[in-house]
Amino acid sequence: MNARVEIDQNIEATKVELDIPAYDVRSLTRTHGQANLVLDGAVYHLRITRAGKLILTK
């Protein structure tokens, strides 16, 4: 019974995630590995580290 509940929860989580837009960060940052994002007039800087992690700063 618990396994069935867990499977149902995973299916529901997947359905929700499918409704969220997904963007390839490498295409956003192009060859520079960096991009500026604007939210309500504020500019945020997104960059990919050498370790392949993302850093978002204001």
Z-matrix of the N, CA and C atoms (Angstrom, degrees):
N
C 1 1.454
C 2 1.523 1 111.35
N 3 1.315 2 118.52 1 -45.75
C 4 1.461 3 121.43 2 179.34
C 5 1.515 4 111.77 3 -62.53
N 6 1.330 5 116.98 4 -37.08
C 7 1.462 6 120.38 5 179.20
C 8 1.519 7 110.26 6 -62.49
N 9 1.318 8 116.89 7 -39.61
C 10 1.462 9 121.20 8 -179.92
C 11 1.529 10 110.66 9 -65.07
N 12 1.313 11 117.50 10 -42.18
C 13 1.466 12 121.88 11 178.38
C 14 1.519 13 109.76 12 -62.54
N 15 1.333 14 116.80 13 -42.77
C 16 1.465 15 120.67 14 179.69
C 17 1.521 16 110.94 15 -63.33
N 18 1.320 17 117.25 16 -41.77
C 19 1.468 18 120.94 17 178.44
C 20 1.521 19 109.96 18 -63.17
N 21 1.333 20 117.05 19 -45.46
C 22 1.465 21 120.81 20 179.24
C 23 1.524 22 111.24 21 -60.75
N 24 1.329 23 118.11 22 -40.18
C 25 1.461 24 121.39 23 178.50
C 26 1.525 25 110.54 24 -65.49
N 27 1.327 26 117.63 25 -39.75
C 28 1.463 27 120.98 26 178.18
C 29 1.520 28 111.01 27 -64.50
N 30 1.319 29 116.82 28 -39.74
C 31 1.468 30 120.57 29 178.48
C 32 1.523 31 109.88 30 -64.14
N 33 1.323 32 117.60 31 -44.80
C 34 1.464 33 121.20 32 178.92
C 35 1.524 34 111.12 33 -63.09
N 36 1.316 35 118.19 34 -41.25
C 37 1.468 36 121.68 35 178.54
C 38 1.516 37 110.04 36 -62.31
N 39 1.317 38 117.30 37 -40.33
C 40 1.462 39 121.27 38 179.26
C 41 1.518 40 110.44 39 -65.20
N 42 1.321 41 117.72 40 -41.29
C 43 1.463 42 120.98 41 178.40
C 44 1.524 43 110.80 42 -60.13
N 45 1.324 44 117.47 43 -43.00
C 46 1.462 45 121.64 44 179.61
C 47 1.517 46 109.83 45 -64.64
N 48 1.321 47 118.08 46 -43.83
C 49 1.457 48 121.41 47 -178.68
C 50 1.524 49 111.63 48 -63.50
N 51 1.318 50 117.74 49 -31.02
C 52 1.455 51 120.63 50 179.94
C 53 1.524 52 111.85 51 -67.33
N 54 1.328 53 117.84 52 -23.65
C 55 1.458 54 121.55 53 179.20
C 56 1.526 55 112.58 54 -82.32
N 57 1.336 56 117.69 55 -9.83
C 58 1.460 57 122.00 56 -179.10
C 59 1.525 58 108.55 57 -91.77
N 60 1.342 59 118.41 58 128.33
C 61 1.464 60 119.40 59 178.63
C 62 1.525 61 111.30 60 -60.41
N 63 1.316 62 116.22 61 143.13
C 64 1.466 63 121.63 62 177.77
C 65 1.526 64 108.29 63 -121.68
N 66 1.314 65 116.17 64 137.08
C 67 1.457 66 121.99 65 -179.25
C 68 1.517 67 109.13 66 -127.70
N 69 1.311 68 116.72 67 139.32
C 70 1.457 69 121.21 68 175.70
C 71 1.526 70 107.67 69 -79.18
N 72 1.317 71 116.99 70 113.91
C 73 1.463 72 121.48 71 -175.30
C 74 1.523 73 110.97 72 -62.43
N 75 1.311 74 117.82 73 -35.57
C 76 1.474 75 119.76 74 -179.99
C 77 1.528 76 110.91 75 -64.51
N 78 1.319 77 117.69 76 -32.19
C 79 1.465 78 118.82 77 176.87
C 80 1.528 79 110.77 78 -75.34
N 81 1.334 80 117.54 79 -30.31
C 82 1.468 81 120.52 80 176.05
C 83 1.524 82 111.52 81 -69.53
N 84 1.328 83 116.37 82 -37.90
C 85 1.462 84 120.56 83 -175.23
C 86 1.526 85 112.58 84 -91.94
N 87 1.312 86 116.84 85 -8.53
C 88 1.472 87 123.19 86 -178.24
C 89 1.515 88 110.84 87 51.92
N 90 1.322 89 117.98 88 -140.51
C 91 1.469 90 120.52 89 -176.28
C 92 1.521 91 112.39 90 -83.14
N 93 1.315 92 117.74 91 -12.11
C 94 1.466 93 120.95 92 -176.39
C 95 1.527 94 113.03 93 -81.05
N 96 1.335 95 117.49 94 -21.02
C 97 1.453 96 120.43 95 -177.18
C 98 1.516 97 112.70 96 72.90
N 99 1.341 98 116.45 97 15.59
C 100 1.460 99 121.39 98 -178.30
C 101 1.522 100 109.61 99 -142.42
N 102 1.332 101 115.43 100 151.69
C 103 1.461 102 120.45 101 176.43
C 104 1.520 103 108.93 102 -153.71
N 105 1.311 104 116.10 103 151.49
C 106 1.458 105 121.75 104 173.33
C 107 1.523 106 107.91 105 -102.66
N 108 1.319 107 115.99 106 133.91
C 109 1.457 108 122.66 107 177.82
C 110 1.522 109 107.73 108 -117.31
N 111 1.322 110 117.29 109 140.36
C 112 1.462 111 121.21 110 -178.37
C 113 1.523 112 109.08 111 -116.58
N 114 1.330 113 115.52 112 128.95
C 115 1.461 114 122.11 113 176.80
C 116 1.519 115 108.23 114 -132.32
N 117 1.318 116 116.16 115 115.08
C 118 1.469 117 121.98 116 179.42
C 119 1.525 118 112.01 117 51.30
N 120 1.317 119 116.77 118 41.98
C 121 1.457 120 121.62 119 177.52
C 122 1.516 121 114.87 120 85.38
N 123 1.322 122 118.28 121 -11.72
C 124 1.470 123 121.61 122 178.45
C 125 1.529 124 108.82 123 -91.70
N 126 1.321 125 115.92 124 135.75
C 127 1.462 126 121.26 125 -178.54
C 128 1.524 127 109.42 126 -99.33
N 129 1.315 128 115.51 127 129.44
C 130 1.461 129 122.79 128 177.17
C 131 1.520 130 108.28 129 -115.59
N 132 1.324 131 116.13 130 145.02
C 133 1.458 132 121.91 131 -178.76
C 134 1.528 133 108.89 132 -108.09
N 135 1.315 134 116.39 133 122.75
C 136 1.460 135 122.77 134 178.75
C 137 1.516 136 108.34 135 -110.22
N 138 1.330 137 116.51 136 131.64
C 139 1.460 138 118.57 137 176.72
C 140 1.513 139 110.63 138 -142.02
N 141 1.321 140 114.67 139 153.10
C 142 1.458 141 122.35 140 176.78
C 143 1.521 142 107.13 141 -98.68
N 144 1.327 143 116.92 142 127.75
C 145 1.466 144 120.73 143 179.19
C 146 1.525 145 110.03 144 -80.09
N 147 1.326 146 115.91 145 169.75
C 148 1.468 147 120.47 146 176.32
C 149 1.523 148 111.52 147 -60.85
N 150 1.332 149 115.74 148 -29.28
C 151 1.472 150 120.85 149 179.67
C 152 1.534 151 112.04 150 -80.50
N 153 1.340 152 116.77 151 -0.65
C 154 1.456 153 120.59 152 178.64
C 155 1.516 154 114.28 153 82.77
N 156 1.322 155 117.21 154 19.07
C 157 1.462 156 121.45 155 177.95
C 158 1.522 157 109.38 156 -100.68
N 159 1.326 158 115.90 157 162.80
C 160 1.459 159 120.89 158 -179.78
C 161 1.515 160 110.88 159 -104.40
N 162 1.336 161 114.80 160 140.05
C 163 1.462 162 121.31 161 173.87
C 164 1.523 163 107.06 162 -126.35
N 165 1.330 164 115.34 163 127.63
C 166 1.457 165 121.75 164 177.41
C 167 1.519 166 107.85 165 -118.00
N 168 1.347 167 116.67 166 120.60
C 169 1.461 168 121.33 167 179.68
C 170 1.517 169 109.26 168 -126.87
N 171 1.319 170 115.00 169 159.13
C 172 1.459 171 120.53 170 178.63
C 173 1.501 172 109.38 171 -99.69
